[in-house]
Each structure stands twice: as structure tokens, then as C-alpha cells.
């Protein structure tokens, strides 16, 4: 695929200086209300890629890619562009075919790719728009980002890497495409395509352009596009949304703020209440994934954006945006979950769609076996949580008293090469094991279902399992597993697991809770407590 070919050629790890824009003149950066206030990149050290960021009143929202995870397209919320929480998901369920249910096929590295989030003031409604499987485009709406989100329409044109614009006259436009960029106009109700037209073709000297974001700023139309994985460009039209457009380079081979990570690219522009502009991009930072970073934007006299640099690079820190004090603290992305209430928190996403008859919350999370398989990659109801960088630890307390013979349950470091610590019940006896060697090939077919590398006897019905992950980018990093029978003293089990830093699975490593059968259904485990902590 063009995105993959470009990534393979550039690797995203090239360093250098940003090239100046023609006619650019430095402008002072916006400063925060307090000169001492600053922020550090990455602003979110979790895997949120292909960011689309908007402001509605005094609140900022961002959407991200989730591929095969369900629910999809998380919506993040912030009051200052620096501190973020997960508020909900725009795609409640990946109901795009049986493969997303792990029913005869699998949807790994498909699903929700770069998509768009917008808000329409005329009806006070949020819109999410994205194409699935290069086949169709889906549009969902909600009056609040927490949901409920409902599908408004399906459009037969697949808008690849779409950017949705609500124009000042309330018209809806979509910029999309790979190298050849097009603009579509939607009907006033957003349900149908009225017109589509090619507006720009990337010159061969630039190559692949994708990841469109669409803006109208001071009467000019802008399409913000990325060259994966080392460049960002902008197209500008003074003649309306259908162009013609001229192009300028925003950044190329710019050194990023995460040691060992890549070039910031593929994100969006947003303006604060006070008129300052910021660019939120992501950095390829595997094994953890793609991490959001933030930098101030200034504008040339002739209306082109430029990134404020620090020593010729995307800054590690900048003055904090000058915004009003937040109405409340956001919910931290680390902490404890005891699975009370009637629904999972928005930090959780399933590996493919779950079988909703086989799990429940309230006084813990109960996972009943939903699949008979010896392959974790085929097992339904594996529940995932992003890893917090640069290093973090997940600790879970599990009641395994209702497991049945052949059941496998535990805590994994999940990606296309995986390992786990967990419980194996065979012959009426439950023991602890550490398993590695769960692997996929480049077509996401299973090539290894795992090899037990260590085990120990277990007598108590409750046990604490722990996985610690180092996701600093630049090379393969270790993940380690341990257990406890009292919740305070932990014992290592098995060798360190090497988490690779290859980009091709796109999503980074995650912590994952699982329970599947290898013989018959009917068993269950209860997760009493999950804690994500940093050193």
C-alpha cells in the first residue's frame, strides 16, 4: 500500500532541520498567562494516531485511529490542549462484516483508519466520518461526545483519509485521497454525496500525500496533508473549496521531541479561544505506537502556517497555551478500575467486537469463555488497554475459581508478537504460566500459538498478575511478568519478552485481559481490580 511503501522508505526516524517556507517571517509564539507555565511533549504518551483536533467553545476534542479495536475512533477531551481524557467512542461497534466478530475471518489492521471529527454549530451535533476497507464511507453523529453515537448514513464512495469541513455557510465538504486529493460536497443533511472533484495531484518530487484535514481560515480553504512518515504539507485555495490549490511545505525530516522516535506528522490544526494556533501531530514511537505531540503555529503575512521550532526541532517543551482555567481536572489516563457500574470505562477497547453475552461488569469484570481455540488471536472478548509511556505497569487481581478444564486466562502484552502471564486449568488443577511465541506474519495470519516458558503451582482462588512494559522507542524493549498471592510481594515468572519496534501492525503494544477455552465453553474468571501505574 502507498502508506506502507512510503513508511518503509523513510522509516520516520530521519533527523534534520525544517525547511523554511518561502516568504516566511518569524512571528512571536503565543505565551501562556503565566510565563512559568509550560508543557512537555508528548502531551499524551499513549497510542493515539492520525489525530483530528477541534475546539467547541472552551473544550477541545480529538479523534484517533483504532484499526480492529472495538469500540472504535475514541474521542479525547481537553480544556487546555495539554491534559487529555478519553470521553467516548464515535464508532460504537465495528459492524462492517463478520471478520470484525472473529467469525470465520479476522480484521487485524483493517477497520478504523485515519478519519475525521467535526462539530456543526447549526444543529449542535458532532460528526465522525471514515471509510472502511476501501469500500464505503460511514458517518456517525452525536449531540455529546460521550454518546450515544448513531450511524447517520453510508456513502458508496470510500473517502480515504478524510477531512470533514463544516463551512461558514453550514455546507459540508470532505477532502480525501492518496496522492490525488479530491473534494466532495455532501447534501445539507449529510446523507449523500452531491459532487466530487479532483483538486490536486502531488508532484513526483513529493510523492505520497494523504491524511487530509480540511479548514476554512480567514476566507481561505486549506487542506493539511502528510507525507508519511516524515513530512507535512498544506494546500491553499483562494477560490473556494474546489480550488485551484497551491502547495507549500510545512515540515520535512524535522527532529521530533521523543528520543528514538520519528518525525512529527499527520495531525491537525486548532485555534484557541484567544486566537493562537497549534498543531497536534503524532510521532512514530514503537513499540508503544504513535504518540501525540503539540507545537505552536504562526502564520506568514501571506497566509501560510509554520511550526515554531526549538533549536531547529519540534520542541520538547513550550509555554502552555493561554486559555481560561479548566472547569474541572480531566480524568487521568492511569489509575485503578474496579469495574463498578453498568458499563466499561472509555479507556477500554476489545480486540475485535465482543460477544456481549459473555461478559459483564459490576463488582468486577466477569469474562466468560466465548471461543474454543488454542490461538489467542482468534479468541473473542480479549479486552485491551493502552500502555502508558515511557514505562508502566498493569496489575490485575483475578478470581479464577470458576475456570474449567482447558481454559486459559490472564494478562498479555498484545500485538503481532505477544506474550502473557496467566492461568491454565487442566485435569482439575490450575497453575500459573508464562507463555511466549504468539506470532503473526505480515498478512496477520497466526504463525505461532505460544510456548510455555515457565510455570508454578497455585493453590489460592485469587491471584495478582503483573506486566511491566518499557515502550521507549528506537529499539526492541523488554516486557516482564510477575505474580503475587497477597497483592504486595511479587515474583518474576519467565524470561523478559522482547517487544519489537516494527511499525507495520500500526497499533502499538497493549495490555490485554483474556479468557478463552481450549476444550468447552462455560468457564469464567472475574477481574476484581485493574491498575495502570508509572514509576
Phi, psi and omega in degrees: 000150183305317181301317183289320179298317180295319178298318181296327181283324187260334183063344180075008184246012179287141178246160180164192181259149173289140178280137181291148175283145178300130179076008184286143173228132184301143177232149182295142179284154174291144181242157180280170180298328178247125183299336183278343185283131178212169175231161182241138175272147358287146179288333172230119178262056171220166190279093176228101187255164175057047186299134164242124188235136180223165172236135174235108185064238179259016184238138178256142178229148177220146177241157184214164178283150178222359178053242188268005181276147186224133359294161186250169176055070179297147173251120177262154183228142178211158175248356183219007181071358185246314181258123188234152173227159176269122186259328183179195179223136181283334181248097188299329182204141180278072182269062182243019179136162186297334182296335178279354172260007188053044182246088180081348178205169182230152183249024182305133178062026170243214172072225189276103173266197180306126185220189189225146177236133179216163176232135182250107184299329186298327178238011177053046187235140173270143179236132169243135182224131178198152176266152180234127173058029178057025186244309184215163176249139181241141180233125179243152179225158176201152176269349174216143186294337177291344181101182006286143172263135181231145179288122179276318185196166170235129182246134187290337177281123176280109180276093185291130178048062191277150169235120184263129179244128167263108185288168182295339176265013177079004176289152181249126178231152179230125170261137185200167172126170178235112182071309169267115185259133180237162174234131175246146171252134178262161175296161182305329179273358177079005187271341187221158173273129178265323186201146170218145185208136173291132184240345183197144172235127182296135176293153182299335179291339179262315180088217185297131169232136180202193176068043186297138166232137192241129184223153164239117186228121179052041176081355179258148177259133182232136170243116183266119186229153182249149167253106184288137356243039187219011183211158177220135182228163176224139176253138183228136177232134173260004189245012179116175186294338182265011172083195012285157182248144169247158189239143167225154178276134176263314177204153176209130179051039181279129177298133183266173185270359181252114180305129181086351182268184187263199182274130176299133180195175174048077175212214184215164178259147178210147180250136178282171177301328181275001177098356178283150181247145178224154176242119174255115181243185169234160177242129171296118187217058181282146022275356184282334181126219184237119193253131180291136176230156188228137177216148176290149177244136169244169185236139175286166182298333180261017166087038177238139182278151174217145181277132174286122183261163174231111183055043177074015182221166169295124191293144171291327177216155178216162170301143181294147176302140179276097181226160176300158178300138182296149180290340179195161173290145175283161180286125181299151178272001170239165179136200188248139173233123177253009173056044172276175178083200187244359183214157173290149173291160185289353177285346186264140174220138180278150169283101191067176182293141177277162164272105188289351176277354188245015175210159177200159176235166187117114187057046181104171177257120177261123176248108174270146182300134182242349184217140170260110183195156171257013184238111181302329181291344175261353187281125176284162176065037167270120188257128188244157178218135179297150177272137176271128179268168359283335173219146177204168184229134172252130178234128180235143173255125187236132168261114186251018187294340182259014176291155176242162180306134181092352182284150177228125183217147178167207186235123185244157160260108196252127170194202180285350166229121193227165174208160180208160167244138182182197189248134174239125178248120180216137178059033179079005182240134176254130177228163178267142179215151169247128186235135175235184176079024171272115190221157173234159172266186184290349173259009176065033169265143181293130175245348177207129181264002173112148177231131178290126184251343177194154177204165177205156180289156181216134181244326183285151178283343179239142182212152176255130177245145184221137172232131177245130185236130172259111183246025174298132186282170175114336178197174174297145184231156184275145166240139182233156183234146177207171182215165178211149174254358178231358178084000182234319180258118184249143182240128177299146176225120177082171180284167173295144179258132181271115177268113184288158182251023176290145185270347199291342173280350180067299179289147179277178175299148175226154164284142183218135175257131184217158172203112178224158181262150169248354180238292181219155177284167176126339180279167182205156168229159177236122177272111184276333186199137173234132177230128172252120185225157177241158181301000000 
